[in-house]
């Protein structure tokens, strides 16, 4: 049998679904389709980001449920801590959405909507954390739901197996409508 030397030819465009594995034989070249890295790998980058987001999420929820036992300085300290935890978490969630969109796909309108609703939901999340500190414990529902919805959508966008199970239009509408309703409800109830 001939000695096979393989090389991987990658397309110039990132949206190619298959790369070519070329085997050089003494008689010629044989090209075979091979799954691209995005089709055959798990979303490791998203999993790492999810771990970071999980830590920030747990700390943010703990901060939201903690009532400071002091005067004004303790309340201010808790508020600033909540602000930084929320900002850090939303930065990680934004990166997750971008990574998911680059690794996989999402409808174009959903990407534009994400650019508006992710910052708005971050403000709504911080508002809800503040509402918890003002003796409105039911407001914890907003922080509990917003971050997981965004993280789920990032995984859905970046993982082809989820695309096969959940249709693009329905999933996008359900997730972004939920984020919109939670955000607007927080602003209305805080007023």
PyMOL commands that set and color helices and strands:
alter all, ss='L'
color gray80, all
select helices_A, chain A and resi 37-40+44-65+72-103+108-133+137-158+160-165+168-190
alter helices_A, ss='H'
color red, helices_A
select strands_A, chain A and resi 5-9+18-25+28-35
alter strands_A, ss='S'
color yellow, strands_A
deselect
rebuild
show_as cartoon
